[in-house]
């Protein structure tokens, strides 16, 4: 059967040879779940792995919209509905010029496993468009969101598919998307998460992925008799995940020494203060490079065209984008004594980097586990919408911490090796695959 699966992977690589991100994600899962399939005749007979690698459907559509000068623009939109085995399709929308089918398929595939780890009833999906919001006016962004929703609304619903935000789709964009959906469908329902608190949104949603990352990191360190307090933490990115991970890490006594963007890295050797991170957060909407703009005010050093991975740190948290941390970066971190790498983005480490990290037995958590805080909170928002209730910040924050700790424990249960080392990648893949595979068998063909 393993040989048959190898042939299937070869066929998959031939069929989707230009979808490198998707193939990378499938190969990573396959390497860890091979023994489970070999030992379970039902998984073999029902061909669960092969079925899990093919999305239920991929919806692609043209988005026509008028800018504020009434000029016509045309973009391409997608929604990948990968699997609804354990709940409605659930996953974010990404607006970025680099968005393509391969990236969205990889994200939707990963989302299935991430959502399964939370224990909540959520399937996996992802969507977006090759729209670039950079330099666009508020009117332009509103009109694009409305045009995008004109097509998307046919395919989503509170019990069918519940999108959320992702890169360049934040609170504002979710509001425009939801407003258009409500006008078309004449329904007030929990069809999107990440909404404003005034119309069905949830406390902690903005902070959830960053906070959840730190909660998972704390559990990892405690599992190995270590504490986050006093540790030097290098973070990439300057979006919601990076900013709120930084704030939570600082609150827990860590010394956060970097934030970054596509133009370079801001380094603060003595550690950012909570006030300095909030100053960056406040400037993000008013500047093309908030990090560089504030570096003198907060006693930081700006480095053009650099990433944080050359810095001496105890913990690295890549929170920017996929494949941002390569093998050379991993070697630099390891040589500088990095103890732990916890992913805050989706698949931010290359396959070669992961191979080196695991070979050196560095503590490492994959994004499908440590990045799951955002979708976990989205699941809690869905529950609140369904019951027309709202929970307080502290209650949801504690529920988030409990979910992330449970995800960590599941990874440990499946990923502990004979020498006591915890392979969190293996643990995350095996725990989530088992839940998805068992659901697939129970539901029949």
Beta strands, then each sheet from edge to edge (+ up, - down):
strand 1: 57-66
strand 2: 72-83
strand 3: 89-95
strand 4: 124-129
strand 5: 161-165
strand 6: 232-236
strand 7: 255-261
strand 8: 264-267
strand 9: 301-304
strand 10: 315-318
strand 11: 340-342
strand 12: 363-365
sheet 1: 1+ 2- 4+ 3+ 5+
sheet 2: 9+ 8- 7+ 6+ 10+ 11+ 12+
end
